Amino acid sequence: MKHIAILFLVSTLAMVAGLTGTAAAAPMTTNQVIVCEFAVWRGGTHKYANQQFVPDVASRIGYFYSGTIVWADQHAFPHRASGDMVRELTGSGGGWVWAKHLVRTGRKCLPL
């Protein structure tokens, strides 16, 4: 009977230790945004207020010159009207730009 109690205690401790290790290794949140550093190129780009913007003068909210460094979402998203991709400037004050006007720098991407 004493062996069964010890075996039960050891297996319970092993299970608790395994659950604690699993919980500690799991990410804190599943919807964390990762931003990467990009340099603006191809002569610069306009910044727009939302993802599905109409690329006209009225919807522009800013401009980035070629060589400007910005922090944007690591993923590009489709712009339905044009078929091109856009990126959200999550780490640079918000807004959206054409993905084809950004090039990744050598810096590591970071959680926001």
N, CA, C and O atoms as a printed pandas DataFrame, in Angstrom:
     atom_number atom_name residue_name chain_id  residue_number  x_coord  y_coord  z_coord
0              1         N          MET        A               1    0.819   -1.187    0.000
1              2        CA          MET        A               1    0.000    0.000    0.000
2              3         C          MET        A               1    0.870    1.261    0.000
3              4         O          MET        A               1    0.537    2.256   -0.644
4              5         N          LYS        A               2    1.984    1.204    0.728
5              6        CA          LYS        A               2    2.890    2.329    0.813
6              7         C          LYS        A               2    3.477    2.647   -0.566
7              8         O          LYS        A               2    3.672    3.815   -0.901
8              9         N          HIS        A               3    3.764    1.597   -1.378
9             10        CA          HIS        A               3    4.332    1.784   -2.720
10            11         C          HIS        A               3    3.336    2.465   -3.651
11            12         O          HIS        A               3    3.726    3.286   -4.482
12            13         N          ILE        A               4    2.084    2.139   -3.522
13            14        CA          ILE        A               4    1.053    2.742   -4.364
14            15         C          ILE        A               4    0.923    4.231   -4.046
15            16         O          ILE        A               4    0.781    5.048   -4.956
16            17         N          ALA        A               5    0.972    4.586   -2.764
17            18        CA          ALA        A               5    0.881    5.986   -2.359
18            19         C          ALA        A               5    2.066    6.778   -2.884
19            20         O          ALA        A               5    1.893    7.904   -3.351
20            21         N          ILE        A               6    3.263    6.218   -2.817
21            22        CA          ILE        A               6    4.460    6.892   -3.318
22            23         C          ILE        A               6    4.376    7.033   -4.835
23            24         O          ILE        A               6    4.693    8.090   -5.381
24            25         N          LEU        A               7    3.950    5.973   -5.514
25            26        CA          LEU        A               7    3.808    6.010   -6.970
26            27         C          LEU        A               7    2.789    7.075   -7.385
27            28         O          LEU        A               7    3.016    7.809   -8.347
28            29         N          PHE        A               8    1.677    7.161   -6.667
29            30        CA          PHE        A               8    0.657    8.169   -6.952
30            31         C          PHE        A               8    1.217    9.579   -6.751
31            32         O          PHE        A               8    0.983   10.462   -7.576
32            33         N          LEU        A               9    1.946    9.789   -5.669
33            34        CA          LEU        A               9    2.537   11.087   -5.373
34            35         C          LEU        A               9    3.545   11.499   -6.445
35            36         O          LEU        A               9    3.545   12.647   -6.890
36            37         N          VAL        A              10    4.397   10.571   -6.857
37            38        CA          VAL        A              10    5.400   10.855   -7.886
38            39         C          VAL        A              10    4.737   11.166   -9.223
39            40         O          VAL        A              10    5.148   12.107   -9.902
40            41         N          SER        A              11    3.731   10.405   -9.612
41            42        CA          SER        A              11    3.066   10.648  -10.900
42            43         C          SER        A              11    2.302   11.974  -10.881
43            44         O          SER        A              11    2.244   12.667  -11.897
44            45         N          THR        A              12    1.715   12.334   -9.735
45            46        CA          THR        A              12    1.011   13.614   -9.618
46            47         C          THR        A              12    1.988   14.781   -9.732
47            48         O          THR        A              12    1.714   15.760  -10.425
48            49         N          LEU        A              13    3.128   14.674   -9.051
49            50        CA          LEU        A              13    4.138   15.729   -9.138
50            51         C          LEU        A              13    4.682   15.862  -10.560
51            52         O          LEU        A              13    4.902   16.977  -11.032
52            53         N          ALA        A              14    4.898   14.753  -11.237
53            54        CA          ALA        A              14    5.391   14.790  -12.616
54            55         C          ALA        A              14    4.372   15.450  -13.534
55            56         O          ALA        A              14    4.743   16.203  -14.434
56            57         N          MET        A              15    3.085   15.173  -13.312
57            58        CA          MET        A              15    2.046   15.770  -14.140
58            59         C          MET        A              15    1.974   17.282  -13.898
59            60         O          MET        A              15    1.868   18.052  -14.853
60            61         N          VAL        A              16    2.031   17.711  -12.645
61            62        CA          VAL        A              16    1.986   19.136  -12.330
62            63         C          VAL        A              16    3.202   19.843  -12.911
63            64         O          VAL        A              16    3.074   20.938  -13.458
64            65         N          ALA        A              17    4.370   19.239  -12.802
65            66        CA          ALA        A              17    5.587   19.835  -13.360
66            67         C          ALA        A              17    5.488   19.938  -14.879
67            68         O          ALA        A              17    5.934   20.930  -15.457
68            69         N          GLY        A              18    4.920   18.946  -15.523
69            70        CA          GLY        A              18    4.748   18.975  -16.983
70            71         C          GLY        A              18    3.791   20.066  -17.414
71            72         O          GLY        A              18    4.043   20.747  -18.408
72            73         N          LEU        A              19    2.695   20.246  -16.686
73            74        CA          LEU        A              19    1.738   21.297  -17.020
74            75         C          LEU        A              19    2.337   22.677  -16.801
75            76         O          LEU        A              19    2.110   23.587  -17.599
76            77         N          THR        A              20    3.088   22.835  -15.743
77            78        CA          THR        A              20    3.724   24.122  -15.469
78            79         C          THR        A              20    4.726   24.455  -16.560
79            80         O          THR        A              20    4.784   25.595  -17.019
80            81         N          GLY        A              21    5.512   23.478  -16.981
81            82        CA          GLY        A              21    6.490   23.696  -18.048
82            83         C          GLY        A              21    5.820   24.030  -19.366
83            84         O          GLY        A              21    6.317   24.871  -20.115
84            85         N          THR        A              22    4.698   23.388  -19.663
85            86        CA          THR        A              22    3.970   23.662  -20.899
86            87         C          THR        A              22    3.387   25.066  -20.879
87            88         O          THR        A              22    3.453   25.788  -21.874
88            89         N          ALA        A              23    2.816   25.449  -19.743
89            90        CA          ALA        A              23    2.223   26.788  -19.642
90            91         C          ALA        A              23    3.299   27.868  -19.748
91            92         O          ALA        A              23    3.069   28.919  -20.346
92            93         N          ALA        A              24    4.454   27.613  -19.177
93            94        CA          ALA        A              24    5.523   28.608  -19.223
94            95         C          ALA        A              24    6.081   28.760  -20.631
95            96         O          ALA        A              24    6.522   29.846  -21.008
96            97         N          ALA        A              25    6.066   27.686  -21.410
97            98        CA          ALA        A              25    6.617   27.733  -22.760
98            99         C          ALA        A              25    5.629   28.322  -23.770
99           100         O          ALA        A              25    6.031   28.739  -24.856
100          101         N          ALA        A              26    4.349   28.358  -23.424
101          102        CA          ALA        A              26    3.330   28.865  -24.348
102          103         C          ALA        A              26    3.429   30.384  -24.454
103          104         O          ALA        A              26    3.766   31.048  -23.474
104          105         N          PRO        A              27    3.139   30.945  -25.640
105          106        CA          PRO        A              27    3.174   32.402  -25.776
106          107         C          PRO        A              27    2.086   33.046  -24.913
107          108         O          PRO        A              27    1.056   32.431  -24.637
108          109         N          MET        A              28    2.325   34.290  -24.492
109          110        CA          MET        A              28    1.382   34.976  -23.613
110          111         C          MET        A              28    0.078   35.298  -24.337
111          112         O          MET        A              28   -0.989   35.275  -23.725
112          113         N          THR        A              29    0.153   35.593  -25.611
113          114        CA          THR        A              29   -1.055   35.913  -26.369
114          115         C          THR        A              29   -0.900   35.394  -27.795
115          116         O          THR        A              29    0.212   35.328  -28.318
116          117         N          THR        A              30   -1.999   35.031  -28.415
117          118        CA          THR        A              30   -1.923   34.494  -29.772
118          119         C          THR        A              30   -2.132   35.566  -30.832
119          120         O          THR        A              30   -1.917   35.303  -32.015
120          121         N          ASN        A              31   -2.541   36.755  -30.441
121          122        CA          ASN        A              31   -2.789   37.806  -31.429
122          123         C          ASN        A              31   -1.792   38.957  -31.305
123          124         O          ASN        A              31   -2.127   40.109  -31.584
124          125         N          GLN        A              32   -0.579   38.643  -30.890
125          126        CA          GLN        A              32    0.450   39.664  -30.745
126          127         C          GLN        A              32    0.944   40.097  -32.123
127          128         O          GLN        A              32    1.181   39.262  -32.996
128          129         N          VAL        A              33    1.097   41.398  -32.307
129          130        CA          VAL        A              33    1.542   41.951  -33.583
130          131         C          VAL        A              33    3.065   41.981  -33.610
131          132         O          VAL        A              33    3.704   42.434  -32.661
132          133         N          ILE        A              34    3.637   41.496  -34.702
133          134        CA          ILE        A              34    5.083   41.540  -34.910
134          135         C          ILE        A              34    5.349   42.608  -35.964
135          136         O          ILE        A              34    4.772   42.571  -37.051
136          137         N          VAL        A              35    6.225   43.560  -35.644
137          138        CA          VAL        A              35    6.568   44.612  -36.592
138          139         C          VAL        A              35    8.020   44.460  -37.033
139          140         O          VAL        A              35    8.869   43.997  -36.271
140          141         N          CYS        A              36    8.286   44.854  -38.259
141          142        CA          CYS        A              36    9.624   44.775  -38.835
142          143         C          CYS        A              36   10.015   46.150  -39.359
143          144         O          CYS        A              36    9.164   46.978  -39.686
144          145         N          GLU        A              37   11.321   46.372  -39.428
145          146        CA          GLU        A              37   11.811   47.643  -39.945
146          147         C          GLU        A              37   11.892   47.563  -41.468
147          148         O          GLU        A              37   12.418   46.600  -42.027
148          149         N          PHE        A              38   11.364   48.586  -42.121
149          150        CA          PHE        A              38   11.389   48.685  -43.580
150          151         C          PHE        A              38   11.955   50.042  -43.974
151          152         O          PHE        A              38   11.827   51.023  -43.241
152          153         N          ALA        A              39   12.575   50.079  -45.128
153          154        CA          ALA        A              39   13.001   51.342  -45.721
154          155         C          ALA        A              39   12.089   51.623  -46.906
155          156         O          ALA        A              39   11.796   50.724  -47.695
156          157         N          VAL        A              40   11.643   52.858  -47.033
157          158        CA          VAL        A              40   10.818   53.258  -48.175
158          159         C          VAL        A              40   11.739   53.406  -49.379
159          160         O          VAL        A              40   12.827   53.970  -49.271
160          161         N          TRP        A              41   11.305   52.905  -50.511
161          162        CA          TRP        A              41   12.093   53.026  -51.735
162          163         C          TRP        A              41   11.178   53.241  -52.922
163          164         O          TRP        A              41    9.974   53.425  -52.740
164          165         N          ARG        A              42   11.704   53.224  -54.111
165          166        CA          ARG        A              42   10.969   53.494  -55.354
166          167         C          ARG        A              42   10.409   54.913  -55.378
167          168         O          ARG        A              42    9.291   55.137  -55.842
168          169         N          GLY        A              43   11.187   55.864  -54.880
169          170        CA          GLY        A              43   10.767   57.254  -54.979
170          171         C          GLY        A              43    9.816   57.733  -53.908
171          172         O          GLY        A              43    9.354   58.872  -53.968
172          173         N          GLY        A              44    9.508   56.900  -52.928
173          174        CA          GLY        A              44    8.615   57.302  -51.849
174          175         C          GLY        A              44    7.220   56.734  -52.020
175          176         O          GLY        A              44    6.916   56.091  -53.024
176          177         N          THR        A              45    6.376   56.977  -51.031
177          178        CA          THR        A              45    5.003   56.464  -51.088
178          179         C          THR        A              45    4.086   57.318  -50.220
179          180         O          THR        A              45    4.523   57.931  -49.246
180          181         N          HIS        A              46    2.838   57.346  -50.580
181          182        CA          HIS        A              46    1.823   58.045  -49.783
182          183         C          HIS        A              46    1.336   57.120  -48.678
183          184         O          HIS        A              46    1.394   55.897  -48.806
184          185         N          LYS        A              47    0.856   57.715  -47.592
185          186        CA          LYS        A              47    0.264   56.985  -46.475
186          187         C          LYS        A              47   -1.238   57.220  -46.518
187          188         O          LYS        A              47   -1.693   58.341  -46.747
188          189         N          TYR        A              48   -2.005   56.160  -46.297
189          190        CA          TYR        A              48   -3.465   56.229  -46.363
190          191         C          TYR        A              48   -4.074   55.815  -45.028
191          192         O          TYR        A              48   -3.424   55.144  -44.227
192          193         N          ALA        A              49   -5.308   56.212  -44.791
193          194        CA          ALA        A              49   -5.967   56.005  -43.500
194          195         C          ALA        A              49   -6.441   54.578  -43.255
195          196         O          ALA        A              49   -6.470   54.145  -42.103
196          197         N          ASN        A              50   -6.814   53.831  -44.291
197          198        CA          ASN        A              50   -7.312   52.479  -44.068
198          199         C          ASN        A              50   -6.828   51.522  -45.150
199          200         O          ASN        A              50   -6.286   51.941  -46.173
200          201         N          GLN        A              51   -7.032   50.236  -44.909
201          202        CA          GLN        A              51   -6.499   49.188  -45.786
202          203         C          GLN        A              51   -7.077   49.223  -47.190
203          204         O          GLN        A              51   -6.342   49.013  -48.155
204          205         N          GLN        A              52   -8.336   49.476  -47.330
205          206        CA          GLN        A              52   -8.989   49.452  -48.641
206          207         C          GLN        A              52   -9.189   50.874  -49.166
207          208         O          GLN        A              52  -10.273   51.235  -49.625
208          209         N          PHE        A              53   -8.134   51.665  -49.090
209          210        CA          PHE        A              53   -8.184   53.064  -49.514
210          211         C          PHE        A              53   -8.369   53.188  -51.017
211          212         O          PHE        A              53   -8.068   52.270  -51.780
212          213         N          VAL        A              54   -8.872   54.346  -51.422
213          214        CA          VAL        A              54   -8.930   54.716  -52.838
214          215         C          VAL        A              54   -7.713   55.607  -53.056
215          216         O          VAL        A              54   -7.617   56.672  -52.446
216          217         N          PRO        A              55   -6.778   55.192  -53.916
217          218        CA          PRO        A              55   -5.534   55.958  -54.051
218          219         C          PRO        A              55   -5.713   57.282  -54.790
219          220         O          PRO        A              55   -5.250   57.447  -55.919
220          221         N          ASP        A              56   -6.382   58.209  -54.142
221          222        CA          ASP        A              56   -6.534   59.541  -54.730
222          223         C          ASP        A              56   -6.060   60.579  -53.712
223          224         O          ASP        A              56   -5.704   60.231  -52.586
224          225         N          VAL        A              57   -6.056   61.815  -54.100
225          226        CA          VAL        A              57   -5.544   62.878  -53.249
226          227         C          VAL        A              57   -6.331   62.988  -51.945
227          228         O          VAL        A              57   -5.737   63.250  -50.899
228          229         N          ALA        A              58   -7.635   62.797  -51.977
229          230        CA          ALA        A              58   -8.478   62.992  -50.795
230          231         C          ALA        A              58   -8.193   61.975  -49.692
231          232         O          ALA        A              58   -8.371   62.299  -48.518
232          233         N          SER        A              59   -7.761   60.765  -50.022
233          234        CA          SER        A              59   -7.560   59.737  -48.999
234          235         C          SER        A              59   -6.131   59.689  -48.466
235          236         O          SER        A              59   -5.841   58.881  -47.584
236          237         N          ARG        A              60   -5.242   60.519  -48.969
237          238        CA          ARG        A              60   -3.856   60.541  -48.497
238          239         C          ARG        A              60   -3.765   61.268  -47.162
239          240         O          ARG        A              60   -4.371   62.322  -46.974
240          241         N          ILE        A              61   -3.000   60.692  -46.238
241          242        CA          ILE        A              61   -2.825   61.342  -44.932
242          243         C          ILE        A              61   -1.354   61.628  -44.636
243          244         O          ILE        A              61   -1.021   62.089  -43.544
244          245         N          GLY        A              62   -0.488   61.364  -45.583
245          246        CA          GLY        A              62    0.926   61.642  -45.371
246          247         C          GLY        A              62    1.763   61.149  -46.535
247          248         O          GLY        A              62    1.243   60.552  -47.478
248          249         N          TYR        A              63    3.060   61.401  -46.465
249          250        CA          TYR        A              63    3.976   60.970  -47.511
250          251         C          TYR        A              63    5.315   60.597  -46.881
251          252         O          TYR        A              63    5.802   61.290  -45.988
252          253         N          PHE        A              64    5.904   59.502  -47.349
253          254        CA          PHE        A              64    7.227   59.080  -46.914
254          255         C          PHE        A              64    8.175   59.157  -48.103
255          256         O          PHE        A              64    7.911   58.583  -49.159
256          257         N          TYR        A              65    9.272   59.867  -47.920
257          258        CA          TYR        A              65   10.278   59.969  -48.979
258          259         C          TYR        A              65   11.125   58.707  -49.024
259          260         O          TYR        A              65   11.214   57.974  -48.039
260          261         N          SER        A              66   11.741   58.459  -50.161
261          262        CA          SER        A              66   12.630   57.318  -50.326
262          263         C          SER        A              66   13.738   57.376  -49.284
263          264         O          SER        A              66   14.342   58.429  -49.076
264          265         N          GLY        A              67   14.008   56.256  -48.630
265          266        CA          GLY        A              67   15.024   56.189  -47.595
266          267         C          GLY        A              67   14.482   56.335  -46.188
267          268         O          GLY        A              67   15.209   56.088  -45.227
268          269         N          THR        A              68   13.221   56.731  -46.037
269          270        CA          THR        A              68   12.612   56.849  -44.712
270          271         C          THR        A              68   12.488   55.464  -44.086
271          272         O          THR        A              68   12.128   54.505  -44.767
272          273         N          ILE        A              69   12.783   55.356  -42.800
273          274        CA          ILE        A              69   12.651   54.089  -42.079
274          275         C          ILE        A              69   11.301   54.072  -41.371
275          276         O          ILE        A              69   10.947   55.024  -40.676
276          277         N          VAL        A              70   10.546   52.987  -41.548
277          278        CA          VAL        A              70    9.245   52.818  -40.896
278          279         C          VAL        A              70    9.174   51.420  -40.286
279          280         O          VAL        A              70    9.902   50.515  -40.692
280          281         N          TRP        A              71    8.291   51.262  -39.312
281          282        CA          TRP        A              71    8.032   49.964  -38.694
282          283         C          TRP        A              71    6.615   49.544  -39.083
283          284         O          TRP        A              71    5.639   50.223  -38.763
284          285         N          ALA        A              72    6.527   48.420  -39.773
285          286        CA          ALA        A              72    5.239   47.957  -40.287
286          287         C          ALA        A              72    5.011   46.497  -39.914
287          288         O          ALA        A              72    5.940   45.776  -39.550
288          289         N          ASP        A              73    3.765   46.084  -40.013
289          290        CA          ASP        A              73    3.395   44.688  -39.776
290          291         C          ASP        A              73    4.227   43.790  -40.679
291          292         O          ASP        A              73    4.482   44.122  -41.836
292          293         N          GLN        A              74    4.649   42.648  -40.142
293          294        CA          GLN        A              74    5.474   41.742  -40.936
294          295         C          GLN        A              74    4.701   41.112  -42.096
295          296         O          GLN        A              74    5.308   40.630  -43.051
296          297         N          HIS        A              75    3.388   41.113  -42.023
297          298        CA          HIS        A              75    2.556   40.527  -43.082
298          299         C          HIS        A              75    1.962   41.618  -43.962
299          300         O          HIS        A              75    1.568   42.679  -43.478
300          301         N          ALA        A              76    1.904   41.344  -45.249
301          302        CA          ALA        A              76    1.224   42.249  -46.187
302          303         C          ALA        A              76   -0.193   41.736  -46.391
303          304         O          ALA        A              76   -0.456   40.540  -46.267
304          305         N          PHE        A              77   -1.094   42.642  -46.702
305          306        CA          PHE        A              77   -2.502   42.298  -46.870
306          307         C          PHE        A              77   -2.969   42.726  -48.255
307          308         O          PHE        A              77   -2.461   43.705  -48.800
308          309         N          PRO        A              78   -3.934   42.005  -48.836
309          310        CA          PRO        A              78   -4.391   42.343  -50.189
310          311         C          PRO        A              78   -5.235   43.619  -50.227
311          312         O          PRO        A              78   -6.056   43.869  -49.344
312          313         N          HIS        A              79   -5.013   44.401  -51.251
313          314        CA          HIS        A              79   -5.839   45.579  -51.541
314          315         C          HIS        A              79   -6.782   45.131  -52.656
315          316         O          HIS        A              79   -6.362   44.960  -53.801
316          317         N          ARG        A              80   -8.044   44.946  -52.319
317          318        CA          ARG        A              80   -9.005   44.319  -53.242
318          319         C          ARG        A              80   -9.153   45.053  -54.573
319          320         O          ARG        A              80   -9.259   44.410  -55.617
320          321         N          ALA        A              81   -9.161   46.353  -54.554
321          322        CA          ALA        A              81   -9.424   47.113  -55.780
322          323         C          ALA        A              81   -8.278   47.018  -56.785
323          324         O          ALA        A              81   -8.511   47.074  -57.993
324          325         N          SER        A              82   -7.048   46.877  -56.302
325          326        CA          SER        A              82   -5.902   46.903  -57.212
326          327         C          SER        A              82   -5.255   45.540  -57.414
327          328         O          SER        A              82   -4.603   45.310  -58.433
328          329         N          GLY        A              83   -5.426   44.638  -56.460
329          330        CA          GLY        A              83   -4.745   43.353  -56.535
330          331         C          GLY        A              83   -3.335   43.400  -55.953
331          332         O          GLY        A              83   -2.692   42.358  -55.818
332          333         N          ASP        A              84   -2.842   44.591  -55.605
333          334        CA          ASP        A              84   -1.529   44.735  -54.973
334          335         C          ASP        A              84   -1.646   44.487  -53.476
335          336         O          ASP        A              84   -2.742   44.328  -52.938
336          337         N          MET        A              85   -0.494   44.457  -52.818
337          338        CA          MET        A              85   -0.457   44.239  -51.379
338          339         C          MET        A              85   -0.162   45.560  -50.660
339          340         O          MET        A              85    0.522   46.435  -51.192
340          341         N          VAL        A              86   -0.693   45.681  -49.441
341          342        CA          VAL        A              86   -0.460   46.855  -48.599
342          343         C          VAL        A              86    0.040   46.394  -47.235
343          344         O          VAL        A              86   -0.199   45.256  -46.828
344          345         N          ARG        A              87    0.731   47.280  -46.535
345          346        CA          ARG        A              87    1.209   46.983  -45.180
346          347         C          ARG        A              87    0.692   48.050  -44.228
347          348         O          ARG        A              87    0.581   49.224  -44.581
348          349         N          GLU        A              88    0.375   47.608  -42.995
349          350        CA          GLU        A              88   -0.060   48.544  -41.954
350          351         C          GLU        A              88    1.165   49.049  -41.200
351          352         O          GLU        A              88    2.026   48.262  -40.807
352          353         N          LEU        A              89    1.238   50.345  -41.001
353          354        CA          LEU        A              89    2.350   50.964  -40.272
354          355         C          LEU        A              89    2.080   50.908  -38.767
355          356         O          LEU        A              89    1.976   51.940  -38.104
356          357         N          THR        A              90    1.971   49.709  -38.250
357          358        CA          THR        A              90    1.600   49.484  -36.863
358          359         C          THR        A              90    2.575   50.135  -35.897
359          360         O          THR        A              90    2.152   50.675  -34.874
360          361         N          GLY        A              91    3.863   50.098  -36.191
361          362        CA          GLY        A              91    4.863   50.649  -35.294
362          363         C          GLY        A              91    5.299   52.056  -35.645
363          364         O          GLY        A              91    6.234   52.579  -35.040
364          365         N          SER        A              92    4.643   52.676  -36.607
365          366        CA          SER        A              92    5.023   54.030  -37.033
366          367         C          SER        A              92    3.838   54.975  -37.070
367          368         O          SER        A              92    3.715   55.779  -37.994
368          369         N          GLY        A              93    2.980   54.891  -36.097
369          370        CA          GLY        A              93    1.879   55.833  -35.973
370          371         C          GLY        A              93    0.625   55.501  -36.750
371          372         O          GLY        A              93   -0.285   56.327  -36.813
372          373         N          GLY        A              94    0.543   54.335  -37.339
373          374        CA          GLY        A              94   -0.657   53.922  -38.060
374          375         C          GLY        A              94   -0.664   54.362  -39.506
375          376         O          GLY        A              94    0.221   55.090  -39.955
376          377         N          GLY        A              95   -1.665   53.916  -40.223
377          378        CA          GLY        A              95   -1.785   54.194  -41.648
378          379         C          GLY        A              95   -1.380   52.982  -42.470
379          380         O          GLY        A              95   -0.894   51.985  -41.936
380          381         N          TRP        A              96   -1.587   53.084  -43.773
381          382        CA          TRP        A              96   -1.309   51.985  -44.707
382          383         C          TRP        A              96   -0.505   52.509  -45.882
383          384         O          TRP        A              96   -0.701   53.643  -46.318
384          385         N          VAL        A              97    0.400   51.685  -46.394
385          386        CA          VAL        A              97    1.205   52.041  -47.568
386          387         C          VAL        A              97    1.262   50.849  -48.509
387          388         O          VAL        A              97    0.995   49.715  -48.111
388          389         N          TRP        A              98    1.615   51.119  -49.770
389          390        CA          TRP        A              98    1.800   50.037  -50.733
390          391         C          TRP        A              98    3.011   49.206  -50.316
391          392         O          TRP        A              98    4.082   49.762  -50.070
392          393         N          ALA        A              99    2.860   47.899  -50.234
393          394        CA          ALA        A              99    3.955   47.015  -49.816
394          395         C          ALA        A              99    5.116   47.051  -50.807
395          396         O          ALA        A              99    6.271   46.883  -50.413
396          397         N          LYS        A             100    4.823   47.265  -52.072
397          398        CA          LYS        A             100    5.885   47.263  -53.086
398          399         C          LYS        A             100    6.832   48.454  -52.932
399          400         O          LYS        A             100    7.888   48.478  -53.564
400          401         N          HIS        A             101    6.478   49.438  -52.110
401          402        CA          HIS        A             101    7.337   50.599  -51.872
402          403         C          HIS        A             101    8.180   50.455  -50.604
403          404         O          HIS        A             101    8.871   51.392  -50.203
404          405         N          LEU        A             102    8.120   49.273  -49.972
405          406        CA          LEU        A             102    8.898   49.022  -48.765
406          407         C          LEU        A             102    9.847   47.851  -48.994
407          408         O          LEU        A             102    9.502   46.885  -49.675
408          409         N          VAL        A             103   11.030   47.943  -48.428
409          410        CA          VAL        A             103   11.994   46.851  -48.488
410          411         C          VAL        A             103   12.506   46.609  -47.065
411          412         O          VAL        A             103   12.843   47.548  -46.345
412          413         N          ARG        A             104   12.559   45.328  -46.675
413          414        CA          ARG        A             104   13.005   44.979  -45.323
414          415         C          ARG        A             104   14.459   45.360  -45.122
415          416         O          ARG        A             104   15.284   45.198  -46.021
416          417         N          THR        A             105   14.764   45.863  -43.951
417          418        CA          THR        A             105   16.154   46.120  -43.586
418          419         C          THR        A             105   16.690   44.880  -42.882
419          420         O          THR        A             105   15.962   43.898  -42.735
420          421         N          GLY        A             106   17.915   44.902  -42.453
421          422        CA          GLY        A             106   18.514   43.770  -41.782
422          423         C          GLY        A             106   18.156   43.636  -40.316
423          424         O          GLY        A             106   18.565   42.675  -39.665
424          425         N          ARG        A             107   17.394   44.591  -39.781
425          426        CA          ARG        A             107   17.029   44.548  -38.358
426          427         C          ARG        A             107   16.036   43.430  -38.071
427          428         O          ARG        A             107   15.239   43.044  -38.926
428          429         N          LYS        A             108   16.104   42.927  -36.861
429          430        CA          LYS        A             108   15.230   41.839  -36.419
430          431         C          LYS        A             108   13.810   42.356  -36.184
431          432         O          LYS        A             108   13.631   43.472  -35.696
432          433         N          CYS        A             109   12.807   41.558  -36.524
433          434        CA          CYS        A             109   11.416   41.917  -36.237
434          435         C          CYS        A             109   11.166   41.775  -34.744
435          436         O          CYS        A             109   11.760   40.918  -34.091
436          437         N          LEU        A             110   10.285   42.615  -34.201
437          438        CA          LEU        A             110   10.028   42.654  -32.770
438          439         C          LEU        A             110    8.543   42.640  -32.473
439          440         O          LEU        A             110    7.751   43.132  -33.276
440          441         N          PRO        A             111    8.146   42.081  -31.325
441          442        CA          PRO        A             111    6.723   42.152  -30.934
442          443         C          PRO        A             111    6.374   43.580  -30.525
443          444         O          PRO        A             111    7.190   44.301  -29.953
444          445         N          LEU        A             112    5.170   43.955  -30.827
445          446        CA          LEU        A             112    4.723   45.309  -30.481
446          447         C          LEU        A             112    3.921   45.263  -29.196
447          448         O          LEU        A             112    3.450   46.298  -28.725
